[in-house]
Amino acid sequence: MLAKITAVVLCVPLFLLSALAADAPDFTVKKIGEGVYAAISPDRSQAGSNAGFVVGSAGVLVVDTFEDVAPAKELLAEIRKLTNLPIRFVVNTHYHLDHTGGNAVFAEAGATILGHRNVRSWLRTENMKFFPAAKPEQKARVESLVLPDEVYTDAVDIYLGSRLVEVRYMLGHTGGDSVVIVPDANVVFGGDLIWQKHFPNLIDATTADWIKTLEKLEAGHSSATFVSGHGDLATPEDVLNFHDYLVTLRDDVANAQAQGKSGQELSDLVSAQIKQKYTDWGFQQFIPRNIQQTAAELKGEKKVPVPPTPSADRNGPGLAGHFPA
């Protein structure tokens, strides 16, 4: 399947749902600034999520690598139509397979893969939970995922020649999320911290922290173009609407719990309220799980990935400062 270029100035995981729509275009490359491109994937495509890339004077930085090798190769081919500069870096915005499955393609092209330190710790372990009855080939797929070469703890700056790209750790979706900011283009790649008119995967989420992160992004980038992890390009209004969904979800679940509701009764009540307000959002199948997982979070019973202890972490102290390209 060929991508096309236009210009503009899970508990079923998403990467399994994509197999149901093999005839859809994998992604569309959209120019969103000078040398800045988003690769927007339709629902259930083979790409499985959104990605993007930034072209500087001395190289290219790629944000996320889709869910598998084939669409990642398509993305590399699209980059090569625009520039022959070396692929210097890949940033994995988080560990989920639908954003990291194509790492091998860019590693083979010579890129340094960068992620938050928790991404390296969780990539080959936590992804197994998406395959509760894993077949040997699924287990092998997860165990062969290419890990980040470099990790960071809080923030790192990358220079593609004179072009600055900021990578920042933010809380909410997984506990290992990175936001990639291109200041001179006013573009923010949000990974799965931003879902544009789509219900999110909350399997690893801490929604209280996520709401604060979205408020920080709204305040600091009030006129930016946002690249969501799923859905289309996002406006600041889309970010606000997603923030409001998480607030509404927490409020509705808390109110139902205060009424003594639980289990299916709670889910049915809150689901009806959510569906009435968000009728045009994608991934409606996530609504029941959103409710169940938020109920568990509010009760203090939700399990999320735990970062390794310093003594168990073999990745060193993490990066700080900046990378020159």
C-alpha positions, 0 to 999 in steps of 0.5 A, a space after each residue: 500500500 502506498 502512502 500519499 502526501 498532502 500539504 496543510 499550513 486496546 482490551 483489544 489492542 489497536 495493533 490487532 484491530 488493524 488487521 481487520 482493515 488491510 485494504 485501507 491506506 496505511 497513512 497520509 503524510 501531511 506537511 505541517 510546517 517547514 520541514 515538519 511532517 505528520 504521518 496520519 494513519 486511519 483507524 485500523 490501518 496496518 500502520 496502527 498509529 500516527 507518526 511523523 518526522 522533522 527535517 533539519 539542516 544536518 539530518 532527520 528525526 522520526 517520531 514513532 515507527 508504527 506497529 510493524 516493519 512494512 508500514 515503517 518501510 513505507 514511512 522511510 520511503 516517503 522520507 526519502 522522497 523528500 530528503 536524502 539527509 541521514 535519519 539521525 534519530 527516532 523518538 519512541 513516545 512510549 512503549 506500546 507496540 503500535 508506536 514502536 513495532 517499526 524500530 528495526 527499520 530505522 535502526 538498520 538505516 542508522 538512526 539512534 533510537 531514543 526514549 524515556 528510560 521506562 520505554 527501554 525497561 518495558 518494551 519487551 515485557 509490558 507489551 506481552 499483556 496485549 497477548 494474554 494467550 500469546 502464540 510463539 510468533 507473538 512472543 517472539 515478535 515482542 521479544 525482538 522489538 528493537 530497544 532504545 539505544 539512548 534513554 533520558 529521565 526528564 528532558 533532552 534537546 536534540 539539534 538537527 544542525 541549527 534546528 532544535 527539537 525538544 523531548 520532554 517527559 510527561 505523565 499520564 498515558 503510560 508512565 513513560 511518555 515523551 512529547 516532541 516539540 519543534 519550537 521554530 514550527 510551533 508543532 507538538 508531537 503528543 504521542 498517545 498523550 493526545 487523542 483527537 476525537 477518539 476514546 483512549 486506551 487507558 490500560 496504563 493510564 493515571 488520568 489525574 496526572 494526564 489531566 495536568 499534563 494536558 493543561 500544561 500543554 494547553 497553556 504552553 502551546 496555545 496556538 500550536 499544531 498538535 500531532 495526536 497518537 490517534 485521530 487526525 491532526 489536533 488543534 488546541 481546541 481538540 486538546 481541550 476537548 480531550 482534557 474535558 473528556 478525561 475530566 468528565 469520565 472521572 466525574 461521571 464515574 465518581 458520581 456513580 460510585 457515590 450513588 453506590 453503583 459498581 460493576 456492570 450497573 456503574 458501567 451501563 450508567 456512565 456509558 450512556 452518559 458518555 455516548 450521549 456527549 461524544 457521539 462522533 468519537 472513534 474507538 467506541 469499543 474502548 468506552 466500557 474499559 475506560 469506565 472500568 479502569 477509571 473506577 479502579 483508579 479512583 478506588 486505588 486498585 488500578 495496576 500500572 507498570 512500575 519503573 525499575 528500581 535504581 539498583 535494577 536499572 542497567 541503563 545508567 543515569 539517563 541523558 541530559 543536555 542535548 544531542 548535536 546531529 
